[in-house]
Amino acid sequence: MGSTEKKQLIINAFAMHSPSHLNPGLFRYPADKGADYKNIKHWMALAQKLEKAKFHAIFFADVLGGYDVYRGPANLDPTIPAGAQFPINDPLYSIPAMAAVTESIGFGVTASTTYDAPYALARRFSTVDHLSNGRIGWNIVTSYLDSAARNFGLDTQVEHDERYRIADEYLDVTYKLWEASWRDDAVEWKQSDATPNGAVEGQRYADPRGVRQINHKGKYFQVPGPHLCEPSPQRTPFLLQAGTSTAGKAFAAKHAEAVFLHAQKPELVRPSVDSIRQQAADLGRNPRDIKIVAGALVVVAETDEAAQAKFDNFKKYGDTEGALALFGGWTGYDLSTYTDDQDFRFVEQPAVRSMVNHWASTVPGTEGKKWDKKTIAEYLTLGGNGVKIIGSVSTVADELERWVDVGDVDGFNLSYATIDETFDDIIELLLPELQRRGLFWSDYAVKGGTFRENMYGKQGQSRLPDAHQGAKFFWKQGEEVPPYSLTESQQ
Ligand SMILES: Cc1cc2nc3c(=O)[nH]c(=O)nc-3n(C[C@H](O)[C@H](O)[C@H](O)COP(=O)(O)O)c2cc1C
């Protein structure tokens, strides 16, 4: 990229298969389509709309349990009326339908390394990679809800850093299944080989010497293989990750091709961004091959005042109990045990105190305000813990540019106050301005290409880059076995 050329932003839509995602209660807003989450036509139409506007991807968050900490333990009463990420459907099933009515937009789907067997997960993602023509991405999470742990047969969650150690071995298993179980040219049969009289005798579907067991025997997983699916366009899905603890950053530097961050200010994400890129470089990767995408809620209108009025109107539909339930699930702390006038800037619990002080010092318009339950709930009702950028087209575009310049982020994961209206406003007002400023592409880099080709902006980049950890497992044409297997001590 020349020094005068501006960085091209990655723009994703952030969604969930639930009545509300980061907007508890907003299904009550008259135009909101949150409750349509179970209607496949809703998702197909949204995918088409976002593709027409050239969004890079739709990114689906997902959780495997209810937010039951607030007024708990194990109480979903405040969560259920708000539709606060509950009920929630599995996002993966909607992807083939969305892929069938689009050709270039990518699909990021969250799946957990803590509760799902790698053999089964690898198969599901290969299946969808085939059916979407290489447009699936995996948002790798280690999960955070005790309610999920209990439903998967554990008393409580696996310890935080241990979850990342499990995830690291998990990725090795999936790389072996995706990259090293089937040789690139193992499949011999093409549909065009068929003749009116049937197959020529002896023609094979695949070469048995091109399909091998992986025989993974590790600390956490035993997986003999082979992988059930033949090689899909990307093999390994495009890898996304969210999580910025020390263990999370190390994991991202090794495995992630895109990292999601949440913060209030670009100055505050910069140290994490620099650390992830530096750790990636130390591992021999191109630090620019990790795309950093910040979560943001953008409410844009013709003027700053109109945007603020829109935001204030959305807030009226918010569900404060639902917001406090989300807080409880994210942090593990039940604010119902405190009085209504407790100012959490001064609470004894250090984790809550530091989080609330962080908000108090960074959230615009809250200077001098008491951070009691009501303030916390109001703050989390729209856009969760991500930055909220509210204003006219130029105000919002200036602020996004500042995030790029100061935070060194590569793009944004845009959540919604209300679906589809928030995306409609972005499409109608914001994206044309970003295009005018030379910050956003006018078309996909690789039309009809894979998710990875479009995220790297490079035709032919459907597979992991050579310097990526997963590329060590490639089994290429002409090789009797994948090279990693000759040195693998665990074989
Ligand atoms: C922007 C963002 C989006 C996330 N989305 C999900 C999600 O959809 N599902 C999930 O289980 N965890 C999600 N997480 C949680 C992380 O995957 C991770 O479990 C959490 O941040 C704790 O990891 P850490 O301590 O390394 O930050 C998300 C985190 C961030 C910052």
The ligand as a Tripos MOL2 file, in Angstrom:
@<TRIPOS>MOLECULE
LIG
   31    33     1     0     0
SMALL
NO_CHARGES

@<TRIPOS>ATOM
      1 C1        -16.2640   -8.1140   20.2940 C.3       1 LIG1
      2 C2        -16.4100   -9.4050   21.0310 C.ar      1 LIG1
      3 C3        -17.3280  -10.3470   20.6010 C.ar      1 LIG1
      4 C4        -17.4810  -11.5650   21.2820 C.ar      1 LIG1
      5 N1        -18.4030  -12.4640   20.8580 N.ar      1 LIG1
      6 C5        -18.5620  -13.6160   21.5580 C.ar      1 LIG1
      7 C6        -19.5570  -14.5360   21.1800 C.ar      1 LIG1
      8 O1        -20.3010  -14.3250   20.2180 O.2       1 LIG1
      9 N2        -19.6940  -15.6780   21.9040 N.ar      1 LIG1
     10 C7        -18.8920  -15.9740   22.9740 C.ar      1 LIG1
     11 O2        -19.0550  -17.0350   23.5800 O.2       1 LIG1
     12 N3        -17.9370  -15.0990   23.3490 N.ar      1 LIG1
     13 C8        -17.7790  -13.9270   22.6820 C.ar      1 LIG1
     14 N4        -16.8460  -13.0250   23.0980 N.ar      1 LIG1
     15 C9        -16.0560  -13.3590   24.2940 C.3       1 LIG1
     16 C10       -14.6670  -13.8280   23.9650 C.3       1 LIG1
     17 O3        -14.6490  -14.8460   23.0270 O.3       1 LIG1
     18 C11       -13.9340  -14.2800   25.2060 C.3       1 LIG1
     19 O4        -14.4960  -15.4520   25.7320 O.3       1 LIG1
     20 C12       -13.9630  -13.2540   26.2730 C.3       1 LIG1
     21 O5        -13.6760  -11.9860   25.7300 O.3       1 LIG1
     22 C13       -12.9700  -13.6370   27.3510 C.3       1 LIG1
     23 O6        -11.7020  -13.8190   26.7930 O.3       1 LIG1
     24 P1        -10.5140  -12.8830   27.1950 P.3       1 LIG1
     25 O7        -10.4250  -13.0180   28.6770 O.co2     1 LIG1
     26 O8         -9.3260  -13.3970   26.4600 O.co2     1 LIG1
     27 O9        -10.8830  -11.4810   26.7680 O.co2     1 LIG1
     28 C14       -16.6910  -11.8210   22.4250 C.ar      1 LIG1
     29 C15       -15.7540  -10.8630   22.8510 C.ar      1 LIG1
     30 C16       -15.6100   -9.6760   22.1750 C.ar      1 LIG1
     31 C17       -14.6010   -8.6940   22.6600 C.3       1 LIG1
@<TRIPOS>BOND
     1     1     2 1
     2     2     3 ar
     3     2    30 ar
     4     3     4 ar
     5     4     5 ar
     6     4    28 ar
     7     5     6 ar
     8     6     7 ar
     9     6    13 1
    10     7     8 2
    11     7     9 ar
    12     9    10 ar
    13    10    11 2
    14    10    12 ar
    15    12    13 ar
    16    13    14 ar
    17    14    15 1
    18    14    28 ar
    19    15    16 1
    20    16    17 1
    21    16    18 1
    22    18    19 1
    23    18    20 1
    24    20    21 1
    25    20    22 1
    26    22    23 1
    27    23    24 1
    28    24    25 2
    29    24    26 1
    30    24    27 1
    31    28    29 ar
    32    29    30 ar
    33    30    31 1
@<TRIPOS>SUBSTRUCTURE
     1 LIG1         1 GROUP 0 **** ****
